[in-house]
Amino acid sequence: MQAEKNVSQPDLNRLRWKCRRGMLELDLLLAQFLDSGIDQLTDGQLHAFSQLLDLEDQELWQKLRRAGGESMSVLAVLMLASR
């Protein structure tokens, strides 16, 4: 996979590493988002996504669930976080 237009290869590799979680649900959701949506993010959204990845698994999972349930997209959470 080549680096997306907004993300350098080293930054993409760092994000991919940060997406590896201890919860399978988060692993699947974050990896899917990284593979399908990362190239659509602005620089600000990339920064917000990286900050979300700094949260502990349980805190991130609860944030996702409160924002819209298990099927909540990471992009939607980014939009909520940027308010």
C-alpha positions in Angstrom: 0.0 0.0 0.0 1.3 3.4 -0.9 1.1 6.4 1.4 -2.0 8.4 1.0 -1.9 12.0 -0.3 -2.2 13.6 3.2 0.0 11.1 5.1 3.6 10.4 4.7 4.7 6.7 4.8 6.4 7.1 8.3 3.2 8.9 9.6 1.0 6.2 8.2 3.2 3.5 9.8 2.9 5.3 13.2 -0.9 5.5 12.8 -1.1 1.9 11.8 0.9 0.9 14.9 -1.3 3.1 17.2 -4.4 1.3 15.7 -3.2 -2.0 17.1 -5.3 -2.4 20.3 -6.0 -4.8 23.0 -9.7 -5.1 22.1 -10.6 -6.9 18.9 -13.5 -4.6 18.3 -11.3 -1.6 18.2 -8.6 -3.4 16.2 -11.2 -4.2 13.5 -12.9 -0.8 13.5 -9.7 1.3 13.5 -7.9 -0.9 10.9 -10.9 -0.7 8.6 -11.0 3.1 8.9 -7.3 3.4 8.4 -7.5 1.3 5.2 -10.6 3.0 3.8 -10.8 6.6 5.1 -7.4 8.0 6.1 -6.9 9.7 2.7 -10.1 11.7 3.1 -9.0 13.4 6.3 -7.8 17.0 6.6 -4.6 17.7 8.6 -6.7 18.7 11.5 -8.7 15.5 11.4 -5.5 13.4 11.2 -4.3 15.2 14.3 -7.7 14.5 16.1 -7.5 10.8 15.0 -4.0 10.5 16.4 -5.2 12.0 19.7 -8.1 9.6 19.8 -5.6 6.8 19.4 -3.8 8.0 22.6 -6.8 7.1 24.7 -6.9 3.9 26.7 -8.9 1.1 25.0 -11.8 1.2 27.4 -12.1 5.0 27.3 -12.0 5.0 23.4 -14.6 2.2 23.3 -16.9 4.1 25.6 -16.5 7.3 23.6 -17.4 5.4 20.4 -20.4 3.7 22.1 -21.8 6.9 23.6 -21.4 8.7 20.3 -23.4 6.3 18.3 -23.2 2.6 19.2 -20.8 -0.1 18.2 -21.3 0.7 14.5 -20.2 4.3 14.9 -17.6 5.2 12.4 -14.3 6.7 13.6 -14.8 9.6 11.2 -18.1 10.5 12.9 -16.3 10.4 16.2 -13.6 12.7 14.8 -16.3 15.1 13.7 -17.8 15.1 17.2 -14.3 15.6 18.8 -13.6 18.6 16.6 -16.6 20.6 17.9 
